[in-house]
Amino acid sequence: MPPEHDVPSIEILAPLCAVFRQRLKAEGHKYTPERARVLDAIIERDRVFQADQLVDDLKDSGFRVSKATVYRTIKLLQDAGIIQRVPFNQDQAHYILAYGRAPNDLLINTDTGEVIAVSDPELEAIRDRLAKAHGLRAHSHRLQIFAAK
């Protein structure tokens, strides 16, 4: 499992539960206690995680939730931009909380699985310049660099 890493926070205008609730409502889904607990567990862990680990942690804490509910909720959270998938390999998906964070650029050591959060103002300037050239305003980006020795 990749080690924890510090990711700078940015100001959030609405709590994540409200953002998720609004997104679900817009898509015709309900904000259930199970979905709320999955979101809470992700916020509490604040590091890269796997869905199966999340299921186990929820069950270990005494919360009854099905594996299918966790997987569906992860998909909905990913679609809402609240979490992002961090592809280490083809075998198992990893995720990280993304909403309300500074751009979450990651350097992934493919030899060890270590995840290092990186930040470079030049990347943000390039992002903004590219969006502006197309008549758009960038509001976020994601960069993942896979590297090995």
Buried (B, 14 or more C-beta within 10 A) or exposed (E): EBEEBEBEEEEEEEEBBEBBBEBBEEEEBEBEEBBBBBBBBBBEBBBBBBBEBBBEBBBEEEBEBEBEBBBBBBEBBBEBBBBBBBEBEEEEBBBBBBBBBEBBBBBBBEEEBEBBBEEEEEBBEBBBEEBEEEEEEBEBBEBBEEEEE
